[in-house]
């Protein structure tokens, strides 16, 4: 009789990323947002952007930032999700959030964002979490709204011409600031 728990029932562990994690994190973020592998999950941006979502230098920059951290979620020793957390005064910034596309839709993202919120409240004493989301991502924004984030209407331009962030497939991309107050 097999008594092993189902994958979604095994315990997640969280830790800060190190230099050794960079290749796995680049693969994870790319798989969640770009290319055919991202289409397995529901968070793909492949219809909006081609090219890369990040690279090793971008991940290293997050890991080494003195005001932030890259949090990794692991299950059975495998990296299954990650997010960037940056301390910005009375708020924290939440970014580079990625969940393995094959594991999306099973509550893993909810667990990661809950742990990120707990960590910034307890470790940094902040009262708000900020994030930016491509404004056309209605389904993703709705998911964040169900977690208590609100749209602010505050927009910032997409960095057209900087292929480090992808190759836009549309000319109307912009980021909207979402905020959750604790």
VMD Tcl script that draws the C-alpha trace (Angstrom):
set ca {
  {0.00 0.00 0.00}
  {1.38 3.39 -1.03}
  {1.12 5.82 1.86}
  {3.16 8.66 0.38}
  {1.31 11.99 0.48}
  {0.10 13.52 -2.74}
  {2.59 16.11 -4.10}
  {0.35 19.02 -3.14}
  {0.21 17.72 0.44}
  {3.96 17.52 1.02}
  {5.37 20.32 3.09}
  {6.89 23.39 1.50}
  {10.08 24.81 2.88}
  {11.24 28.36 2.31}
  {14.74 29.79 2.20}
  {16.74 32.65 0.72}
  {18.40 32.02 -2.63}
  {22.15 31.82 -3.03}
  {24.48 32.10 -6.01}
  {24.23 28.33 -6.50}
  {20.48 28.71 -7.13}
  {20.83 31.14 -10.05}
  {20.59 28.60 -12.93}
  {17.54 26.86 -11.43}
  {15.83 30.19 -10.74}
  {16.37 31.45 -14.29}
  {14.86 28.19 -15.63}
  {11.90 28.44 -13.25}
  {11.09 32.08 -14.06}
  {11.48 31.53 -17.80}
  {9.28 28.40 -17.70}
  {6.51 30.26 -15.87}
  {6.36 33.28 -18.18}
  {7.84 32.61 -21.62}
  {7.74 30.05 -24.38}
  {5.75 26.88 -24.81}
  {6.54 25.54 -21.34}
  {4.75 28.53 -19.81}
  {1.54 27.66 -21.65}
  {1.12 24.61 -19.38}
  {0.26 26.99 -16.54}
  {-2.10 29.92 -16.47}
  {0.40 32.70 -15.69}
  {2.05 32.77 -19.11}
  {2.90 36.07 -20.76}
  {3.93 34.32 -23.99}
  {1.04 35.93 -25.88}
  {2.28 39.40 -24.86}
  {6.05 39.01 -24.80}
  {8.66 36.86 -26.45}
  {12.31 36.61 -25.53}
  {13.57 36.38 -21.99}
  {11.83 37.27 -18.74}
  {15.10 37.40 -16.81}
  {18.67 36.18 -17.01}
  {21.42 35.10 -14.63}
  {22.59 38.68 -14.08}
  {19.05 39.81 -13.23}
  {18.61 37.02 -10.69}
  {22.06 37.68 -9.18}
  {21.13 41.36 -8.81}
  {18.04 40.42 -6.78}
  {19.94 37.90 -4.65}
  {22.72 40.36 -3.82}
  {20.57 43.47 -3.26}
  {21.22 44.74 0.27}
  {17.58 45.80 0.68}
  {16.02 42.57 -0.51}
  {16.00 38.85 -0.94}
  {14.93 36.14 -3.35}
  {12.75 33.65 -1.50}
  {12.66 30.06 -2.77}
  {9.91 27.55 -2.06}
  {11.04 23.93 -2.15}
  {9.15 20.68 -2.05}
  {11.14 17.51 -1.46}
  {14.36 19.41 -2.21}
  {13.17 20.72 -5.59}
  {12.70 24.43 -6.28}
  {9.01 24.83 -7.15}
  {8.44 28.59 -6.73}
  {10.23 31.83 -6.00}
  {9.66 35.53 -5.44}
  {11.65 38.70 -5.03}
  {11.12 40.77 -1.88}
  {12.56 44.26 -1.60}
  {12.34 46.52 1.46}
  {11.23 50.01 0.41}
  {10.70 52.05 3.56}
  {7.26 51.32 5.02}
  {6.43 48.91 2.19}
  {7.85 45.82 0.55}
  {7.96 45.14 -3.17}
  {6.92 41.70 -4.42}
  {8.26 40.67 -7.80}
  {9.75 37.93 -9.98}
  {7.04 35.58 -8.68}
  {7.16 32.23 -10.42}
  {5.51 28.87 -9.81}
  {6.44 25.76 -11.77}
  {3.82 25.70 -14.58}
  {3.02 22.03 -13.97}
  {2.15 22.81 -10.35}
  {0.03 25.92 -10.92}
  {-3.59 25.86 -9.82}
  {-2.98 23.68 -6.75}
  {-2.57 26.34 -4.06}
  {1.20 26.65 -4.23}
  {1.09 30.30 -5.30}
  {-1.27 31.14 -2.45}
  {1.13 29.53 0.03}
  {4.13 31.40 -1.37}
  {2.47 34.81 -1.32}
  {1.17 34.19 2.22}
  {4.71 33.31 3.38}
  {6.14 36.36 1.60}
  {3.59 38.62 3.33}
  {4.30 37.05 6.71}
  {8.05 37.43 6.24}
  {7.99 41.11 5.30}
  {5.59 41.97 8.13}
  {7.69 40.13 10.73}
  {11.20 40.74 9.40}
  {10.85 44.29 8.13}
  {7.78 45.56 10.01}
  {6.18 46.94 6.86}
  {2.51 47.76 6.52}
  {2.08 47.30 2.77}
  {3.11 45.05 -0.07}
  {3.48 46.59 -3.55}
  {3.77 44.89 -6.91}
  {3.49 45.81 -10.55}
  {1.58 43.69 -13.06}
  {1.12 44.15 -16.78}
  {-2.22 45.95 -16.87}
  {-3.62 43.67 -19.59}
  {-3.27 40.60 -17.32}
  {-6.90 40.69 -16.09}
  {-6.98 37.06 -14.87}
  {-3.73 37.48 -12.92}
  {-4.84 40.81 -11.44}
  {-8.14 39.19 -10.38}
  {-6.13 36.44 -8.62}
  {-4.18 39.08 -6.68}
  {-7.41 40.94 -5.86}
  {-8.77 37.73 -4.31}
  {-5.66 37.78 -2.09}
  {-6.46 41.32 -0.89}
  {-4.49 43.43 -3.37}
  {-6.15 46.46 -4.91}
  {-5.61 48.19 -8.20}
  {-4.32 51.72 -7.80}
  {-4.63 52.94 -11.38}
  {-1.01 54.11 -11.07}
  {0.73 53.08 -14.27}
  {4.35 52.93 -15.31}
  {5.60 52.36 -18.85}
  {6.84 49.04 -20.14}
  {10.58 49.27 -20.98}
  {10.18 49.03 -24.76}
  {13.52 48.57 -26.50}
  {15.18 46.82 -23.55}
  {15.15 43.16 -24.52}
  {16.30 42.13 -21.03}
  {12.58 42.31 -20.18}
  {11.29 40.59 -23.31}
  {10.25 41.47 -26.82}
  {6.75 43.02 -26.75}
  {4.15 41.64 -29.14}
  {1.89 44.66 -28.58}
  {2.38 48.40 -28.34}
  {0.03 48.97 -25.39}
  {1.89 47.33 -22.49}
  {2.17 49.12 -19.16}
  {2.54 48.10 -15.52}
  {-0.11 48.83 -12.91}
  {0.75 49.16 -9.24}
  {-1.18 46.81 -6.95}
  {-1.09 47.34 -3.17}
  {-2.12 45.32 -0.14}
  {-2.24 46.95 3.28}
  {-1.64 44.71 6.31}
}
mol new
graphics top color blue
foreach p $ca { graphics top sphere $p radius 0.5 }
foreach p [lrange $ca 0 end-1] q [lrange $ca 1 end] { graphics top cylinder $p $q radius 0.2 }
display resetview
